[in-house]
Every structure is written in structure tokens, then in C-alpha cells.
Amino acid sequence: MPTWVQLVYLACAVCFILALKGLSGPKTARSGNILGAIAAVVACVVPFIYLRDDLKHIPLILVAIAIGTVGGVLGAQKVQMTQMPQMVALFNGVGGGAAALVALLELEHMGSSTPWFDLAATAFTIVVGSVSFSGSMVTFAKLQELITGRPIVFPGLPIAFGGGLIASLVLSVLLVNDPTVLVGVVLALLGLGLGLLLVLPVGGADVPIVISLLNAFTGLTVAAGGYVLANTVLLVAGTLVGASGTFLTLLMASAMGRSVANILFGALKGGSTLGAGEASDRPVKSAGPEDVAILLGYADRVIIVPGYGLAVAQAQHTLRELVDVLIDRGAKVDYAIHPVAGRMPGHMNVLLAEAQVPYEQLIEMDEINGDFKHTDVVLVVGANDVVNPAAKTSPGAPIYGMPILNADEAQQIVFMKRSMRPGFAGIENELLFDPKTTLLFGDAKDSLGKLLAAVKSL
């Protein structure tokens, strides 16, 4: 590899690091994203220049790039904000699958003289990349409701999973001793099965955390592939993805008050979130937009708790208008953001930024939890599990131990909900039946529009 190519790859790797740093803040996120994209394009173009005399199958490569480009552009343009986790799962799965395929192809050029560490890295890439691919497809299917969101378990699942792990280790050792494509294919198939067994028992609100974990897996496979191919860009990019995905997984698990092991295998002993649940028929106190407008219109302190239902209804613009009106009337209004509000970290921040909500109004859970006891009205828009007191009071609940927003400490709570169906965790929220709670039923966008008109008329 010429020196100038190595320097270009090094520059691309530095750009990836700077891009990741840029993504850490709202003011620099757009420029960071653009910088990372430019570096990726440059890294893809360079081989066509310095390998122009040795590169084979150029038409097929260009067709593959064209298909990927069209798919990526159309997907990014058409995907709804509520479907962003599904898109992340798909892209992540494709990355893991691609890494595994590249490793399989590299086996054709390896033999007994290949260093054992290179062969071990190849085996790792094949099995973990396959796990990431099949696991990501299952997470996509769960979030897209193509299959049930509840944990899928069967007798003997732990034995099958444990046996699969042992078999993958044995096959990896065989691959190091005898690097043949056949052993690699069997190892890839075993990895696909392990990915299914890993994710099927995960349910409900735990699925986004598994997406982050699989994202880390994909990063590690890309890094291992970069080592085998002696490619600096792949090595650095994969390491960045693997490290950031690992940290994000741990942070999300902490925000859920659970360990990663409990999230992955909790269903085997009844500890996983449930997914879909039945609507409650218990009596609640409900009101119309005019009554809720009176509560909000004369409140001095209001906290908004946004959730996934807000994203589904695409009601963020109307909510911002309502908040602006309340502020004009003299109220102090903030948005309380739970670390796992929506379905991915930062989901609510991006959604509200889309509606031009000032970033200063978005307050993280740890900073705002002490304010609830001094709050006149809490308006919960499409959220549920992140304010469910069961996380503090019900040891048997699947979300027990999860840090929540202390909405139950406010003077009045207004819940905007479509129905009495439980949240993503699949359990009932006792806060709905609290004497301080008023429910406003209906589509969030429609209800917020009526509520906005009612507040303006006060």
C-alpha cells in the first residue's frame, strides 16, 4: 500500500474520531455527521485509484455501491422518526453480515502458513458478524411488530444456546488449525442460530438496548476485519463503533436499572419486560381539553414528559406551540427527558429539535427530578413506563429498579393517551389511577390542537 494511501486512510480515521466527537453535542452534530460521511466516501474511492490496475469485477462493485447508495438515500428520506430504531437495526445487521461475508471470502486466500492470530480474528469476525446480522433482523421484526414483542422462549433454550457457544468455540479452533471455507460456512450458520437464540427471549422495552449491543458487536467484527485486511480505516472505525456501542449499552442498561445479562436472559426466569399487554378496564378520571386547559393556563410551573406516543402522532410542533403560549402567560415550562424516552437514547431530543424547541428547555432526568414536588402540573404526552411508580414500589414488576421521572410527586398529573393499553414494558401504570391524575384520551396531535385552542381562549 503506497505511503500516500496510508496517509489518506489515517486522515479518514481522524475524521471519524472528530465526527464522533461532533455527534456528542446538538450544535455540532450536523457538521460531525457530514464530516464522517465525507471521510467514508473518500475511503471508498481511494482503492479505485491506487488499485486501478489490479482491481477486478469493477462493474459488480459499482452496481453494489449504486444499490447501497439508492437504498440508503431512500431509506433516510422516507423513514419516520418513530421507525428510526428499526432502521438502525437494519443498517447494523447489514454491517455485521457484510463483515462476516468478507471474512469468509478471505479464507480462500489463507492457509496453514497464515499467522494464527489472523485466523482467530477471521473466525471471530465470521461468528460475531453472523450473530449481529440474525439478531438485528429479529430486533427489527419485533419493533416493526412483524413478530410478537413478548419474549419467545422454549424448553431447552439455555441448553441450546450454551451448546451453540461451545460448538462455535470448537469450530473456531478447527478453523485456526485448518482454514477451509467449509468450516467457515458452518461457523457462520452457527452464528446465525446463536443470534436468533440471543434475541428471541428479549421483550418489550429491552429491545433497543439489544440493538445497541449488536451495534457494538458489528463494530468489533469490522475492527477485526480491518486487522486481517491491514486496513487502518476499518480498524479505527470498527473500534469506535464497538467502544461507543458498548458504552451506550451500559448506559441504557443503567437507565433501566438492570444488568445487560438480565436484559438478555431475564425472560428465562421471568425478569424480562413483557412487550404488548392488555388494556385495563379499571375506572379512571378523564376530562376534556377545556378542563385540562384551565389546569395548565393557571399553573406557574409546568413540566412536559414526552414519550414515544408523541413521536407516533407527530405532535411535536403543536406541543411546542402550546409550551410557547404557556410561557407567554408567565409559566415556567421545561421538558423532562428520560434517558430511554422513546425507543433510543436521544430520540426525544431529535424529535423536539425538529420542532425548533430550544435545547435549554430539555432537562435530563437527574437534573429535573427534584423539581416535580414543586410543580403545579405535569403533562405526560405519549409516555408511560418512564413515569410508572411500579419501578419504585413493585419488586415483582419487570421494570422494578429502573430510574424514573418523579411525575407522581407533582400537584396534578395530566396523561394524554390513546387508550388504556399499557406501555412498552407491558404492565399497568398505577399512576393512571392516582386521584391527582386526569386523563385526556385521543390522538396526541388532535388533542394538543384542541388543548392549544382552549388555552388561547382563556
N, C-alpha and C positions, 0 to 999 in steps of 0.2 A: 504494500500500500504506500503510495507516494507520500512524502512529508506534508505537501500542501493539503492532501486529503485528510490526513490525521489532524492537521490544524483546523480545518473546516469542521470536522466532526467534534473536536474539542470545543470550538466556538458554539456549535449547536447544543452541546451538553451544558455549557454555561448558560445559554439562553433558556434551556429547560429549567434550570435551577432558579433563574431570575423570574421566569414565568410563574413557577410555583410560589415564589415569594410574593409576586404581584397578586395572585389569587387569594392571598390571605387578608386583603382589605377591600372594601367596596369601591374606594376611589381609584384603585389601581387594578382591579380585577379585569376590566375590559382590555387594557393595554397588555397585561400579563398574558391573557388568553391569546391575543393577536401575536405576541412575541413567540409564544410556544408553537403556534400554528405555522408561522413563517419558518422557524427552525426545523420543524418536522418536514416541511416541503423541501427545504434546502437539502436535508439529509437524504431524502428520497431521490432527488435529482442528481446528486453527486456521482452515484455509481454509473449512471448513464454516460457521464463524461470520462471518468478515468478507466472504465471497463468497456468502452465503446467497441474495442476490437475483440474482446473475449466474451461479451455478454450474449447469451443465447435466448431464444424464444422471446425476443423483444415484443412482437405483436401480441402474444398472450399476456405478457406483463402489462402492456399498455391497456389492453382490454380489461384486465383485472383492476387496474388503477381507475379506469373510467367508471366501471361498475361501482367500485367503492366510493368514488367521489360523488356520483349521482345519488347513491343510496344515502350517503352521509348528509348531503345538502338537503335533499327532500325530507329526510327524517328530522333534521334540525329545524326546518321551516314548518313542518306540519305537526310536530309533536306538541301536545298540550302540556302546560306546566304540571298538571296532575299526573301526567304519564312520564315525567322525567325519570323517576326511578326505574321504570321498565326499560327506557332507552339506555340508561346506564348499564343495566343488567345485560342487555343485548350486546352493546358495544364491548363490554368487559368479557363476555363469553366468547365473542368472535376473536378477541385478542388472545385469550388463553388457547383457543382451538388452533389459531394460526401458529402460535409458538410451538405447540405440540407437533403440528404437521412439518414445520421447518426442521425440528429435531429429528423426526422420522426420516426426512429426506437426507439429512446429514449422515445418518447411519450407513448409507450406501458408500460413503467415502471414508468410513472408519474401519479399522482392523485391529488385530492384536497388538500392533505397534503403537496404537493411539494411547496417549497418557491416560491412566486410569481415572484421573480427576475429570478429564474431559468427558469420558464415558459416563461417569457418575452424574455430571451436570446434565448430560443428554437424557439419561434415564429420569432424572428429577423433572426436567422440562416436559417430557412426554406425559408422565403420570399426573403431575400437578396441573399442567395445562389442560389435560382432559377432564380432570376434576372441576376446574374452573368453568370449562365450556358447558358440561352437562348440568352442573349445579346452577349456573347462571340462567340456563334455559328454564329450569324449574322455578327459580325465583321470578322470572318474567311471567311464567304461566300462572303463578299464584297471585301476583299483583294485578295481572290482567284479568283475573277471575276465569281463566280457561280451565283451571282445576281448583278444587276447594282450598280455601285459605287455612283450613284447620290442619293440625299435624296429621300426617299419614304414617301410621306405624303398623307393624305386623309382628306376630310372634317370631322370635329368632332374629329380629333386625340387628340387635347388638352383636350377635354371633356372626351374622353375615358381614357386618361392617368390619369387625375385628379380623375375621378371616381374610377379607379383601385387603386390609392393610398389610397383614403378614405376607399374603401372596404377592403384593406389589413390591415388598422389600426383597423377597426371594427372587422375583423376576428381574429386579434392578441389579442384583448381584450377578445373575446369569448374564445380563446384558453387558455388564462390565467385563466379564470373563469371555463372553462370546458375542460381540456386537453384530447381531444379524437383524435384518428388517423384520423377520417373523416374530422374534421375541419382542421387538419394539411395538409391533401392531397389537400383540396380545396384551402388552403392558398398557397401551392406550385404551383398549377396550375395558380393561380392568379399572382404569382411571375413570372412564365414563360411568361405570357402575358405582364406583365409590362416590362420585359427585351426586348421583341420584339418592343414594342411601344417606348422604350427609345432609341434604337439604329437605327431603320429603318430610322428616319429623318436625321441621320448623314451622311455626304457625303465626298468624296474625302480625302483631307489631314487631316481631323479631326478624321478619324477612329483610327489611332494609339493612339491618346490621350484618346479615349474612352476605348481602350484596357487597358491602364494604370489605368484608373478609375475603370474598372471592376476588375482589379487585386487587387486594394485596397479593393473593396467590398468582394472579396474572402478571403482576409486576415482577415477582420473584422469578417466574418462568422466563420472562423477557430478559431479565438480568442474566440468568443462567445461559440463555441462548446467546446473549451478547458476549459472554465469556468464551463459549465454544467457538463462535464466529470471529472472535478477536475484534469486535465492533464496539468502539467506545460509546457511541450514541445509544445503542441498545442497552449496554451495561449501565450507563448512568440513568437513562430514562426508566429502565426497569427497577433500578434500586430506589429511585424517587417514588415511583408508584407503589412499590412494595412497602417502603417505610411509611409513607403518608397514609396508605390504606390500613396499615397495622395500627397506627396511632388513632385514626378515625374510628376503627372498630372498637378499640379500647375505650375511647371517649364516649361513644354511643352506648356501649355496654354499661359504663359507669352511670350515664344519664338514665338508663333503665333500671339501675340498681341491681344489676345481675352480672354474673361472670360469663365469659364467652362460652365456657363449657356448658353452663346451664342453659344458655340460649340455644346451643346446638343440640344438646341431648336431654334437655329438660322434659320433653314430651314423654320420654321413656319412663319417667317416674311422676308424670302429671304436673310438671312445672313450667310447661311452655304456655305462651299466650294461645288463645283458642281460635282466633280468626272470626269468622262470621258467627252471629248469635241471634237469638230470637228477640223480637220486640216485646217490651214489657206492657202489661195491661193494668199496672198499678195507677191509681189516681194521682194527678199532678195539678199544680196551679198554673193555668195558662192565661194569657192576656193578648189583646190586640195591639197593633202598632201605636195607637193613640195613648194607651195606658203606659206602655214602655217609654214613649216619648216624654211623658211627664216625669218619669223617674230620671231619665237622662238629662232632660232640659234644665232641671233644677239641682243637679248634682255639681258639687265643687271639684270632686276628684273621681275620675273615671279611668278604669283600666280595661283595655281590649285584649282578649285572649283569642288570637286567630288559630284556626286549625285546618285540617285537610278539606273539610266541607266548604270553607271559604274558597279554596282553590278550585274545587269541583264546580261551584256556582259561578266562578269568575267574577266575584263580587268585590274585589279589592278596590276598584275605582270608586264604587258607591260608598264603601266603608270609609275611604279617605275623605270623601266629601262630607260625610256625617261627622267625622272627627274634626274637620276644619270648622264646621258650624258650631260644634260644642266648644271648641277653643275660642271662637269669636264671641261666644256667650260668656266667657270668663272661666270655663272649666279647665283644669289641668288634666290632659289626656295622654296616656302612653300605651304602647303595645307591649304586652308581656310575651316574650319569646322563649318557649321551652326548647332545649337542645334537640329534641327529636320531634318538634312540631311538624305536621305534615307527614311526609314519609322518608325524608332525608334531612340531614343537618343543612341548615341554610335555606331550606325550601321556602319557609315563610319570609325570610329576608329578601330573597329574589322576587317572590310574588309581590310583596309590598313595595319594593323598589320599582317594580314595573308600573305601579300606580303613583310614582313620584312621592312616596311617603318619606319625609326626612329621616335619615338614618339615626339621628339623635333621639327620635321617638321610639326606636326599637330597643327595648331594655331586656337584657338576658335575665334568666330565672333567678340566679343568685343575687343579682342587684335589686330586683323588684319585689322579691318575696316578702320582705319586711314592710312593704307599703300597703299590702292588701288590708291589713287590720285598720288602716286609716282611710280606706276607700269607700266612697258612697255607693257606687255601682260598678260591678264587673260585668262586662258584656262578652259572653263566650260565643264566638261565631264559628261554628263547624268543628270545634274541638270537643274532646270527651275524656280520653284516658289521661291526658296531661293535667287534668284537674280532678281526677277521681280520688276521693278520700280513701278508697279501699287500699291504695298504695301505702297508707299510713296505719290503717285500722284493721285490715283483714289479713291475718297471716296466711290464710289459705288461698288468697287471690293470686293469680298468675303475675300480676304487676306489683305484688307486695314488695316494698323496699325501693321502688322507683321514686326518685325525687320528683315532686310535682309542684305546680304553681298553687299557692295557698289561696285560691279563689274562695274557699269556704269561709275564710276569715273576714270577708267584706260584709258591709251592712246589707247590701242587696245584690243578688246574682240574677242576671238575665241570660237564659240559654236560648240561642237560636238553633233550631233543629228541624230537619225534615220530618222525622218520626221518632218513635221511642226505641228504635233499634240501638243496641249497644255500640260502643266504639270498636276500633280495630282490634283491641285485645279480646273482644267477645264477651265482656262481662258488664253487668249493670252498674250504673253510676248512682250511688246513693245521694249525691249532691242534687240530683234532679228532684228528689222528694223532700228536700230540706224546706222548711217553712219560709226561708228567706229567698227561695228560688222561684222565678217566674219564667215560664216557657213561652217562646214566640215561635209557633210552628210555621213551616213553609220553606220554599226555596230561599236561600240566603240573599241572593241578588234582589229578588222581588220584595222580600220582607224588609231589606235595608232601604230599598227605594221608598217604600211606604213609611218607614220609620224616619227617613230623612225629611220627607214632606211634612210629617206630623211635627217634627222638632222645629222646622222652619215656621210653622203656623202658630207656635206658642207665643 
